[in-house]
Amino acid sequence: MTDSNESSSMIDIQHVTCGLVPLMQTHLEGAEPDQEIVEFKIRQGIETELWNSFGTGRDWRLTEIRKDLFFDVARFERLEISELDPLGLMEF
């Protein structure tokens, strides 16, 4: 799922049941600087846990979790750090 305007990758972690959030954070932190979007294939039915696990204050934002046939897809987009609001407090 790559548009001409954005760099994207899909990482299959649907088999992971323990340590999912730290694994996702490791992949996000290791993403190339020009990569704007990272998507993860995840097991179905964990939407609430992921929404609760990824809050504010990071370089990436969880923007959607969509359903597919045998898995869900969690989409993260890289945030631009504002020099005027480096902590992202203006969002609240």
Secondary structure, DSSP 4 states (H G I P E B T S, - for coil): ---TT--EEEEE-TT--SSHHHHHHHHHHTS-TT--EEEEEE-TT-HHHHHHH--SSSSEEEEEEEE-SSSEEEEEEEPPPPSS-TT-GGG-
